[in-house]
Amino acid sequence: MGFLSSDSTPEKSSSSSEHSSVLTFHSSPRWQLHFNSVKETSQLMVIDFSASWCGPCKFMEPVLNGMAAKFTEVQFVKLDVDELPEFGVQGMPTFVLLKKGKEVDRVVGAQKNDLVKKIEKHGPSVAAT
């Protein structure tokens, strides 16, 4: 867990039509380094636990990119359960909402509307678009 890597920069996911700030981590040391650097902040973090073979996860990817573009005060992170199995997530996609390093809410499945409601509930105010 406390391993430092000289290459600790996460990948950024992006779609061709809009800016996205979804951070993707492929190793536990990189994720732990990032998590430890932000866990004391009050910024809402949405973690997308998914897998490359998961159809509903692929459906939610552009949705998540759109949410990241809309909710710019929220940090969006994508973790692959096959690459980081220590989290023990069973149903995918699973979205875990964290504040100050603690889980404040969770959405299991490709439930776009539920996820938006929970982000609005726990995140900063967003003007209607």
Contacts in CASP RR format, 6 or more apart in sequence:
PFRMAT RR
TARGET T0000
AUTHOR 0000-0000-0000
METHOD contacts of the structure
MODEL  1
MGFLSSDSTPEKSSSSSEHSSVLTFHSSPRWQLHFNSVKETSQLMVIDFS
ASWCGPCKFMEPVLNGMAAKFTEVQFVKLDVDELPEFGVQGMPTFVLLKK
GKEVDRVVGAQKNDLVKKIEKHGPSVAAT
1 28 0 8 1.000
1 29 0 8 1.000
1 32 0 8 1.000
2 29 0 8 1.000
2 32 0 8 1.000
2 33 0 8 1.000
2 36 0 8 1.000
3 29 0 8 1.000
3 32 0 8 1.000
3 33 0 8 1.000
4 29 0 8 1.000
4 33 0 8 1.000
5 27 0 8 1.000
5 29 0 8 1.000
5 30 0 8 1.000
5 33 0 8 1.000
7 30 0 8 1.000
8 29 0 8 1.000
8 30 0 8 1.000
8 33 0 8 1.000
8 34 0 8 1.000
10 23 0 8 1.000
10 24 0 8 1.000
10 25 0 8 1.000
10 30 0 8 1.000
10 34 0 8 1.000
10 77 0 8 1.000
11 23 0 8 1.000
11 24 0 8 1.000
11 26 0 8 1.000
12 20 0 8 1.000
12 21 0 8 1.000
12 22 0 8 1.000
12 23 0 8 1.000
12 24 0 8 1.000
13 20 0 8 1.000
13 22 0 8 1.000
13 23 0 8 1.000
13 24 0 8 1.000
13 61 0 8 1.000
13 65 0 8 1.000
13 78 0 8 1.000
14 20 0 8 1.000
14 22 0 8 1.000
14 65 0 8 1.000
15 62 0 8 1.000
15 65 0 8 1.000
15 66 0 8 1.000
18 65 0 8 1.000
18 66 0 8 1.000
18 69 0 8 1.000
19 69 0 8 1.000
20 65 0 8 1.000
20 66 0 8 1.000
20 68 0 8 1.000
20 69 0 8 1.000
20 76 0 8 1.000
21 68 0 8 1.000
21 69 0 8 1.000
21 72 0 8 1.000
21 75 0 8 1.000
21 76 0 8 1.000
22 48 0 8 1.000
22 64 0 8 1.000
22 65 0 8 1.000
22 68 0 8 1.000
22 76 0 8 1.000
22 77 0 8 1.000
22 78 0 8 1.000
23 34 0 8 1.000
23 75 0 8 1.000
23 76 0 8 1.000
23 77 0 8 1.000
23 78 0 8 1.000
24 77 0 8 1.000
24 78 0 8 1.000
24 79 0 8 1.000
24 80 0 8 1.000
25 31 0 8 1.000
25 34 0 8 1.000
25 77 0 8 1.000
25 78 0 8 1.000
25 79 0 8 1.000
25 84 0 8 1.000
26 80 0 8 1.000
26 83 0 8 1.000
27 83 0 8 1.000
27 84 0 8 1.000
28 84 0 8 1.000
28 86 0 8 1.000
31 77 0 8 1.000
31 79 0 8 1.000
31 84 0 8 1.000
34 77 0 8 1.000
35 101 0 8 1.000
38 45 0 8 1.000
38 75 0 8 1.000
39 98 0 8 1.000
39 100 0 8 1.000
39 101 0 8 1.000
40 100 0 8 1.000
40 101 0 8 1.000
41 100 0 8 1.000
42 99 0 8 1.000
42 100 0 8 1.000
43 73 0 8 1.000
43 74 0 8 1.000
43 75 0 8 1.000
43 99 0 8 1.000
44 73 0 8 1.000
44 74 0 8 1.000
44 75 0 8 1.000
44 97 0 8 1.000
44 98 0 8 1.000
44 99 0 8 1.000
44 104 0 8 1.000
44 119 0 8 1.000
44 122 0 8 1.000
44 123 0 8 1.000
44 124 0 8 1.000
45 74 0 8 1.000
45 75 0 8 1.000
45 76 0 8 1.000
45 77 0 8 1.000
45 97 0 8 1.000
45 98 0 8 1.000
45 99 0 8 1.000
45 101 0 8 1.000
46 64 0 8 1.000
46 67 0 8 1.000
46 74 0 8 1.000
46 75 0 8 1.000
46 76 0 8 1.000
46 77 0 8 1.000
46 95 0 8 1.000
46 96 0 8 1.000
46 97 0 8 1.000
46 98 0 8 1.000
46 115 0 8 1.000
46 119 0 8 1.000
47 77 0 8 1.000
47 78 0 8 1.000
47 79 0 8 1.000
47 95 0 8 1.000
47 96 0 8 1.000
47 97 0 8 1.000
47 98 0 8 1.000
48 57 0 8 1.000
48 60 0 8 1.000
48 64 0 8 1.000
48 76 0 8 1.000
48 77 0 8 1.000
48 78 0 8 1.000
48 79 0 8 1.000
48 93 0 8 1.000
48 94 0 8 1.000
48 95 0 8 1.000
49 79 0 8 1.000
49 81 0 8 1.000
49 87 0 8 1.000
49 89 0 8 1.000
49 92 0 8 1.000
49 93 0 8 1.000
49 94 0 8 1.000
49 95 0 8 1.000
49 96 0 8 1.000
50 57 0 8 1.000
50 60 0 8 1.000
50 61 0 8 1.000
50 78 0 8 1.000
50 79 0 8 1.000
50 80 0 8 1.000
50 81 0 8 1.000
50 92 0 8 1.000
50 93 0 8 1.000
51 57 0 8 1.000
51 80 0 8 1.000
51 81 0 8 1.000
51 82 0 8 1.000
51 92 0 8 1.000
52 80 0 8 1.000
52 82 0 8 1.000
54 92 0 8 1.000
54 93 0 8 1.000
56 92 0 8 1.000
56 93 0 8 1.000
56 109 0 8 1.000
56 110 0 8 1.000
57 92 0 8 1.000
57 93 0 8 1.000
57 110 0 8 1.000
59 110 0 8 1.000
60 93 0 8 1.000
60 110 0 8 1.000
60 112 0 8 1.000
63 112 0 8 1.000
64 76 0 8 1.000
64 78 0 8 1.000
67 74 0 8 1.000
67 76 0 8 1.000
67 115 0 8 1.000
67 116 0 8 1.000
67 119 0 8 1.000
68 74 0 8 1.000
68 76 0 8 1.000
70 126 0 8 1.000
70 129 0 8 1.000
71 119 0 8 1.000
71 123 0 8 1.000
71 124 0 8 1.000
71 126 0 8 1.000
73 123 0 8 1.000
73 124 0 8 1.000
73 126 0 8 1.000
74 119 0 8 1.000
74 123 0 8 1.000
74 124 0 8 1.000
79 87 0 8 1.000
81 87 0 8 1.000
81 88 0 8 1.000
81 89 0 8 1.000
81 92 0 8 1.000
91 108 0 8 1.000
91 109 0 8 1.000
92 109 0 8 1.000
93 108 0 8 1.000
93 109 0 8 1.000
93 110 0 8 1.000
94 106 0 8 1.000
94 107 0 8 1.000
94 108 0 8 1.000
94 109 0 8 1.000
95 106 0 8 1.000
95 107 0 8 1.000
95 108 0 8 1.000
95 109 0 8 1.000
95 115 0 8 1.000
96 103 0 8 1.000
96 105 0 8 1.000
96 106 0 8 1.000
97 103 0 8 1.000
97 104 0 8 1.000
97 105 0 8 1.000
97 106 0 8 1.000
97 107 0 8 1.000
97 118 0 8 1.000
97 119 0 8 1.000
97 122 0 8 1.000
98 104 0 8 1.000
99 122 0 8 1.000
104 122 0 8 1.000
105 118 0 8 1.000
105 121 0 8 1.000
105 122 0 8 1.000
107 114 0 8 1.000
107 115 0 8 1.000
107 118 0 8 1.000
120 126 0 8 1.000
END
